[in-house]
Amino acid sequence: MRRFALILLTAAAALPLAGQAGPVVSPAVLTMRVGEHALLHGYQHPGGLSGGFPYHYDFSSDAPAVATVQGVAAGSSFSHPDPNPENGNVYVSAVAAGVAHVRAGQYPPIDLATITVLPQILPVEIHAAATRVLRGYPIELTAVVPGYDQTATFSWYRGRIGDISRLIRASSDPHLALTGSDLGISYIWVQALAGSAASSDEIGFEVIEGRRHASH
């Protein structure tokens, strides 16, 4: 009888010890942009969901205004394989720029994963009246950021996108006027910057020689 009581006591003591390892969320560090979605995985320990004594964790965000988190991890040493295919999935949606953490309910409030949400990349586009002009004629370009009505800075460059060695102009004016001079195909690109959000676009245009009138 004493031996039986000792076994029960040992098993009861093992329950809290098994839970002390706590849940894990992978990856533990995540960088997203506003509007993006990601899938993380939560489990009891590196051995997987179905290990140890029965457990249940509801994952949530400590800053839902930055990122929302939904997910459940539950299992036990008796659930092989896991009957719920969604078990352990942690769904993250980036809402606004900032930092949020994944936490698990029914557990001391520790941060299981860090989510850094960056501003959405502005989809700047270069619009041109024409991409083929005669030499000596004007080339008119406009940088357009759809759905953005605040002030942005537009940096115009000659060359392929990413080459910052030939800056033409940086200002809040989205319009650029050039004169076609070099025959052949050339490139212009622009970077739009609004706060910490930026995006770029490039355009190629061709300068051709005009027809000469025959002399009489």
PEDA-V313299 format. One record per residue. N is the residue number from 1. SS is DSSP state (a for helix, b for strand, c for the rest). OMEGA is omega in whole degrees, -180 to 180 (none if undefined). NEAR is the number of other C-alpha atoms within 8 Angstrom. Layout:
N/SS/OMEGA/NEAR, N/SS/OMEGA/NEAR
This chain:
1/c/179/4, 2/a/179/5, 3/a/179/6, 4/a/179/7, 5/a/180/8, 6/a/178/8, 7/a/179/8, 8/a/-180/8, 9/a/179/8, 10/a/180/8, 11/a/180/8, 12/a/179/8, 13/a/-178/8, 14/a/-178/8, 15/a/179/9, 16/a/179/8, 17/a/-180/8, 18/a/-178/9, 19/a/-177/9, 20/c/179/6, 21/c/175/8, 22/c/180/8, 23/c/178/11, 24/b/175/10, 25/b/-178/12, 26/b/-1/9, 27/c/-177/8, 28/c/179/8, 29/b/-176/8, 30/b/175/9, 31/b/-177/8, 32/b/172/11, 33/b/-178/12, 34/c/179/12, 35/c/-180/8, 36/c/179/8, 37/b/-179/9, 38/b/178/7, 39/b/175/8, 40/b/179/11, 41/b/179/10, 42/b/-180/13, 43/b/-175/13, 44/c/-179/15, 45/b/-177/11, 46/c/179/6, 47/c/178/6, 48/b/-177/8, 49/c/-170/13, 50/c/177/14, 51/c/178/11, 52/c/-179/7, 53/c/-179/10, 54/c/-180/8, 55/b/179/10, 56/b/179/8, 57/b/172/12, 58/b/-178/11, 59/b/-179/14, 60/b/180/12, 61/b/176/13, 62/c/179/8, 63/c/-177/10, 64/c/176/10, 65/c/178/7, 66/c/180/13, 67/b/176/15, 68/b/-177/14, 69/b/175/13, 70/b/178/11, 71/b/-179/12, 72/b/171/13, 73/b/-180/16, 74/b/179/13, 75/b/178/14, 76/c/-180/12, 77/c/-177/10, 78/c/-177/6, 79/c/177/9, 80/c/-9/7, 81/c/-180/5, 82/c/-177/10, 83/c/-177/6, 84/c/-177/5, 85/c/180/5, 86/c/-177/5, 87/c/179/10, 88/c/178/12, 89/b/179/12, 90/b/-176/13, 91/b/-178/12, 92/b/175/12, 93/b/180/11, 94/b/-175/15, 95/c/-177/12, 96/c/-178/11, 97/c/180/12, 98/b/-179/8, 99/b/177/10, 100/b/-180/14, 101/b/174/12, 102/b/178/15, 103/b/-179/13, 104/b/178/13, 105/c/-179/10, 106/c/-179/6, 107/c/176/8, 108/c/-173/5, 109/c/176/7, 110/c/179/7, 111/c/-178/8, 112/c/180/12, 113/b/-180/13, 114/b/-180/12, 115/b/176/13, 116/b/-179/11, 117/b/179/17, 118/b/177/11, 119/c/179/10, 120/c/177/8, 121/c/-180/8, 122/c/-178/9, 123/c/-179/8, 124/b/179/13, 125/b/176/9, 126/b/175/12, 127/b/-179/8, 128/b/176/9, 129/c/178/7, 130/c/178/8, 131/c/176/8, 132/b/-176/8, 133/b/174/13, 134/b/179/10, 135/c/-179/13, 136/c/180/7, 137/c/-176/8, 138/b/173/9, 139/b/-176/12, 140/b/-178/11, 141/b/178/11, 142/b/175/10, 143/b/-176/12, 144/b/175/9, 145/b/-176/9, 146/c/176/6, 147/c/-179/4, 148/c/-176/5, 149/c/178/4, 150/c/-177/4, 151/c/176/6, 152/c/176/9, 153/b/-179/12, 154/b/178/15, 155/b/-178/12, 156/b/-179/12, 157/b/169/14, 158/b/178/11, 159/c/-178/10, 160/c/-176/9, 161/c/-178/10, 162/c/178/4, 163/c/-177/9, 164/c/-176/6, 165/c/-177/5, 166/c/179/8, 167/b/175/10, 168/b/-177/8, 169/b/174/8, 170/b/-179/9, 171/b/177/8, 172/c/179/8, 173/c/-178/7, 174/c/-177/9, 175/b/177/8, 176/b/179/8, 177/b/179/8, 178/b/174/7, 179/b/179/9, 180/c/-176/13, 181/c/-177/7, 182/c/179/7, 183/c/179/10, 184/b/-176/7, 185/b/177/8, 186/b/-178/10, 187/b/173/11, 188/b/175/13, 189/b/-177/14, 190/b/171/14, 191/b/177/13, 192/b/-178/13, 193/b/177/11, 194/b/-174/9, 195/c/179/6, 196/c/-180/6, 197/b/-178/10, 198/b/172/11, 199/b/-174/11, 200/b/177/12, 201/b/178/11, 202/b/178/11, 203/b/175/8, 204/b/178/9, 205/b/-177/11, 206/b/177/11, 207/b/-178/15, 208/b/179/10, 209/c/178/7, 210/c/179/6, 211/c/178/4, 212/c/177/4, 213/c/-179/4, 214/c/180/4, 215/c/180/3, 216/c/none/2
